[in-house]
């Protein structure tokens, strides 16, 4: 993606919290999700940070060694950028957005994983 600003390192606690919350939401374990969200008031921002670390590398334009990118490559890069930007805007609404953001991340990562596996 065109934003090459390096991400600040994620602390182990933040990574565990974000991915634990994602797993709890994916498993429909509302009790565990509530615990993770309650312990981390910045959960929406953590989820966006985690998603960025996954989506950006998968959707970024390939380097020069990969040859000329095609129209699909540019479309995927643009969609990744729009997705991450939308999550950032959504997260600004507050802690109650965590579940919706988590479900969006789970859905997109599932689709990206299927695409990468092809």
C-alpha positions in Angstrom: 0.0 0.0 0.0 1.2 3.5 -0.6 1.4 4.4 3.1 4.9 3.3 4.0 4.8 4.7 7.6 6.2 2.0 9.8 3.9 0.7 12.4 5.0 1.0 16.0 5.8 -2.4 17.5 2.8 -4.1 19.1 3.5 -5.2 22.7 3.0 -8.9 23.4 0.1 -8.0 25.7 -1.6 -6.0 23.0 -1.1 -8.7 20.4 -2.5 -11.4 22.8 -5.4 -9.2 23.6 -6.3 -8.4 20.0 -5.9 -11.9 18.7 -7.6 -13.4 21.8 -10.6 -11.1 21.2 -10.7 -12.0 17.5 -10.7 -15.7 18.3 -13.4 -15.3 21.0 -15.7 -13.4 18.5 -15.0 -15.9 15.8 -16.0 -18.7 18.2 -19.1 -16.7 19.3 -17.7 -16.9 22.9 -19.4 -13.7 24.2 -18.1 -14.3 27.7 -14.4 -14.4 26.6 -14.9 -11.5 24.2 -16.4 -9.4 26.9 -13.5 -10.2 29.2 -10.9 -9.3 26.6 -12.8 -6.1 25.7 -13.3 -5.1 29.3 -9.6 -5.6 30.1 -8.5 -3.5 27.1 -10.5 -0.2 26.6 -8.5 0.5 23.4 -9.7 -2.8 21.8 -11.0 -1.2 18.5 -7.6 0.5 17.9 -5.7 -2.8 18.7 -7.9 -4.7 16.2 -7.2 -2.1 13.5 -3.5 -2.3 14.3 -3.6 -6.1 14.1 -5.6 -6.0 10.9 -3.2 -3.5 9.3 -0.3 -5.9 10.0 -2.1 -8.6 8.1 -3.9 -6.8 5.3 -1.1 -4.4 4.2 1.5 -7.1 3.4 -1.1 -9.3 1.6 -2.6 -6.5 -0.5 0.5 -4.4 -1.1 1.8 -4.0 -4.6 4.5 -6.5 -5.4 8.1 -5.3 -5.6 10.0 -4.8 -8.9 11.2 -8.4 -8.9 7.6 -9.6 -9.4 7.3 -7.9 -12.8 4.6 -5.5 -13.9 1.5 -5.5 -11.7 -1.8 -6.1 -13.4 -5.2 -4.3 -12.9 -6.2 -6.9 -10.3 -3.1 -6.1 -8.3 -3.9 -2.4 -8.2 -7.5 -3.1 -7.3 -6.5 -5.4 -4.4 -4.0 -2.8 -3.1 -6.7 -0.1 -3.2 -9.3 -2.3 -1.5 -6.8 -3.1 1.3 -6.1 0.6 1.8 -9.9 1.4 1.9 -10.6 -1.4 4.3 -7.9 -0.3 6.8 -8.9 3.3 6.5 -12.5 2.4 7.1 -11.6 0.4 10.2 -9.6 3.3 11.6 -12.6 5.7 11.1 -14.9 3.1 12.6 -12.7 2.6 15.7 -12.9 6.3 16.5 -16.6 5.8 17.5 -15.5 4.1 20.7 -15.2 0.8 22.5 -18.6 -0.4 21.4 -17.3 -0.8 17.9 -14.9 -3.7 18.8 -17.3 -6.5 17.9 -18.2 -5.1 14.5 -14.6 -4.4 13.7 -13.6 -7.9 14.8 -16.3 -9.5 12.6 -15.2 -7.3 9.6 -11.5 -8.3 10.2 -12.4 -12.0 10.5 -14.4 -11.9 7.3 -11.8 -10.1 5.2 -8.9 -12.1 6.5 -10.8 -15.3 5.7 -11.3 -14.1 2.1 -7.7 -12.9 1.8 -6.4 -16.3 3.1 -8.5 -18.1 0.5 -7.1 -15.8 -2.2 -3.5 -16.3 -1.1 -4.0 -20.1 -0.9 -5.0 -20.2 -4.6 
